Amino acid sequence: MGMFAFVVCLLSDPGGVPSGYVPDVEDSQGPDQEIKKSGAQLRQCDKCSGHKPPRAHHCRVCRRCVLRMDHHCSWINNCVGQKNYKPFLLLLFYATVASTYSAIVITCCSLQKDWDSTGRHRLKTFHACCVIGSICLSLTLGALFAWHIYLTSRNLTTIEHHEEKRAAWLARKSGLSYHHPYDVGVYKNITLVLGPNVLKWLWPTAVSHIKDGLSFPTIRDSS
């Protein structure tokens, strides 16, 4: 399943801005009406010379704007965006499970071996390196998976997380509080990525629930 998720991430289009896209300045779905009214000026890509939908960003590697861009991942040689974020999240999940299982098996085998026999110094060193390597890999992948679970639960991307910190800082300076406009509740945020059917959450190609990436539900919609 990990390899399957990897192939899906590798081959999936993360989602590009449709040619001729023009923002609907009268759309009331945005978190702030004034921002939406000036969206045509604020959300224009200098490199693509075109309009950018909400949450879209320009990728310097792919040389195009990607819908709901999270980051460009060199491990899958692809951007992680609106249409392939779910398989990327599942890739992290299955890789974490596989590496943790491998670390447990390698550690248990190493502890059960009889290292008192002579001439096994190199083998013992090899086993020790495998144990350390597998544990480090499990912790790294586990931390990355936990990080993206946190982002998913708040309906944030990696880029938006960094933008949110600055927005929160500016809000505090003005004596206001900041809340991410696309955070519509933990469960709803998760279903927006994994889908409404829990039985399909762990299947990388079950992405029929993914929208066009041009508009997103906001706090105002759910209130």
C-alpha positions in Angstrom: 0.0 0.0 0.0 2.9 2.3 0.7 4.4 1.7 -2.8 0.9 2.1 -4.3 0.4 5.4 -2.6 3.9 6.5 -3.7 3.1 5.7 -7.4 -0.2 7.6 -7.1 1.6 10.6 -5.7 4.3 10.3 -8.4 1.8 10.2 -11.3 -1.0 12.4 -10.0 -1.5 15.9 -11.2 -1.6 18.1 -8.0 -4.0 20.5 -9.8 -3.3 23.4 -12.0 -5.2 26.7 -12.5 -7.5 26.4 -15.5 -6.5 28.5 -18.5 -8.5 31.7 -18.7 -9.4 31.5 -15.0 -10.9 34.8 -13.7 -11.9 35.2 -10.1 -15.5 35.9 -9.3 -15.3 39.1 -7.2 -19.0 38.9 -6.4 -18.6 35.5 -4.8 -19.5 35.7 -1.1 -17.7 32.5 0.0 -14.6 34.4 1.0 -13.8 35.1 4.7 -13.7 38.8 4.0 -15.9 40.6 1.4 -13.5 43.5 0.9 -10.6 41.1 0.2 -12.8 39.2 -2.3 -13.7 42.5 -4.0 -10.0 43.3 -4.5 -9.1 39.7 -5.2 -8.4 40.2 -8.9 -5.5 42.5 -8.0 -4.3 40.7 -4.8 -4.3 37.2 -6.3 -2.4 37.7 -9.6 0.7 35.7 -10.3 3.6 37.8 -11.7 5.3 34.7 -13.2 2.3 33.1 -14.8 0.7 36.5 -15.7 -2.6 35.2 -14.7 -5.1 35.2 -11.8 -4.6 32.8 -8.9 -7.5 31.2 -7.0 -7.6 31.3 -3.2 -4.9 29.1 -1.6 -3.0 28.6 -4.9 0.7 29.3 -5.1 3.3 29.4 -7.8 5.9 26.5 -7.8 9.3 27.5 -9.0 10.2 23.9 -9.8 7.0 23.1 -11.7 6.9 26.6 -13.1 3.2 26.9 -12.7 0.6 27.8 -10.1 -0.7 24.8 -8.1 -4.1 24.7 -6.5 -4.0 24.5 -2.7 -0.3 24.0 -2.9 1.3 22.5 0.2 4.9 22.2 -1.0 7.1 20.7 -3.8 8.3 17.3 -2.7 11.6 16.1 -4.2 10.9 12.5 -3.0 8.0 12.1 -5.4 9.3 14.7 -7.9 6.0 16.4 -7.8 4.1 19.1 -6.1 1.7 18.3 -3.3 -1.6 20.1 -3.9 -5.3 19.9 -4.1 -5.7 16.7 -6.0 -2.8 14.5 -4.6 -2.7 15.6 -0.9 -4.7 12.6 0.2 -2.4 10.0 -1.4 0.6 12.0 0.0 -0.8 11.8 3.5 -1.5 8.1 3.1 2.1 7.6 1.8 3.4 9.1 5.0 1.0 6.9 7.0 2.0 3.6 5.3 5.7 4.5 5.3 5.5 5.2 9.0 3.7 1.9 9.7 6.2 0.0 7.5 9.3 1.6 9.0 8.0 1.1 12.5 7.3 -2.5 11.9 10.7 -3.0 10.4 12.4 -1.3 13.3 10.6 -3.6 15.8 11.5 -6.7 13.8 15.1 -5.7 13.4 15.4 -4.7 17.1 13.8 -8.0 18.3 16.0 -10.1 16.1 19.1 -8.3 17.2 18.3 -8.8 20.9 17.5 -12.5 20.5 20.8 -13.3 18.7 23.7 -14.9 20.5 26.5 -12.4 20.2 28.9 -14.3 22.5 30.3 -16.3 19.6 33.6 -15.2 18.2 34.0 -13.6 14.8 30.7 -11.8 14.8 31.9 -8.3 15.5 31.1 -7.0 12.0 27.7 -8.6 12.0 27.0 -7.1 15.4 28.0 -3.7 14.1 25.8 -4.2 11.0 22.8 -5.1 13.2 23.4 -2.1 15.4 23.5 0.3 12.4 20.3 -1.2 11.1 18.5 -0.8 14.4 19.6 2.8 14.8 18.8 3.6 11.1 15.3 2.0 11.2 14.4 3.8 14.5 15.6 7.1 13.2 13.6 6.6 10.0 10.5 5.7 11.9 10.8 8.8 14.1 11.4 11.0 11.2 8.5 9.7 9.1 6.3 9.6 12.2 7.0 13.2 13.0 6.3 14.3 9.4 3.0 12.3 9.4 2.0 13.8 12.8 2.8 17.3 11.4 0.5 16.8 8.4 -2.2 15.3 10.5 -2.1 18.5 12.5 -2.3 20.6 9.3 -5.2 18.5 8.0 -7.1 18.8 11.3 -6.9 22.6 10.9 -7.3 22.7 7.1 -3.9 24.3 6.7 -1.2 23.8 4.1 2.5 24.1 5.0 2.6 27.5 3.2 -0.5 28.7 5.0 1.0 27.7 8.3 3.9 30.1 7.8 1.5 32.8 6.6 -0.8 32.2 9.6 2.0 32.9 12.0 2.6 36.4 10.5 -1.2 37.1 10.3 -1.6 36.1 14.0 1.3 38.3 14.9 -0.2 41.3 13.1 -3.6 40.6 14.6 -2.1 40.6 18.1 -0.4 43.9 17.5 -3.8 45.4 16.6 -5.4 43.9 19.6 -7.4 41.3 17.6 -7.5 37.6 17.4 -6.8 35.6 14.3 -8.5 32.4 13.1 -7.7 30.6 9.9 -10.7 31.3 7.6 -10.8 27.8 6.1 -10.8 26.0 9.5 -14.3 24.6 9.6 -13.9 22.1 12.5 -11.6 19.1 12.9 -13.9 16.4 11.6 -15.1 18.5 8.6 -11.5 19.4 7.8 -10.4 15.7 7.8 -13.3 14.7 5.6 -12.4 17.4 3.1 -9.1 15.6 2.6 -9.9 11.9 3.2 -13.5 12.0 2.1 -16.9 11.5 3.8 -16.8 7.7 3.7 -14.6 6.4 6.5 -14.2 3.0 4.7 -12.4 4.7 1.9 -10.0 6.8 4.0 -7.1 4.5 3.6 -7.4 4.0 -0.2 -5.1 6.4 -2.1 -7.2 6.6 -5.3 -10.6 7.3 -3.5 -10.6 11.0 -4.4 -14.0 11.5 -6.0 -14.9 13.9 -3.2 -12.1 16.3 -4.1 -13.5 19.6 -5.5 -12.1 21.7 -8.3 -9.9 23.7 -5.9 -11.2 27.1 -7.0 -13.3 27.7 -3.9 -13.4 26.4 -0.4 -15.8 26.3 2.5 -15.1 28.9 5.2 -16.1 29.7 8.8 -18.7 32.1 7.5 -20.4 29.2 5.5 -20.6 26.9 8.6 -21.8 29.6 11.0 
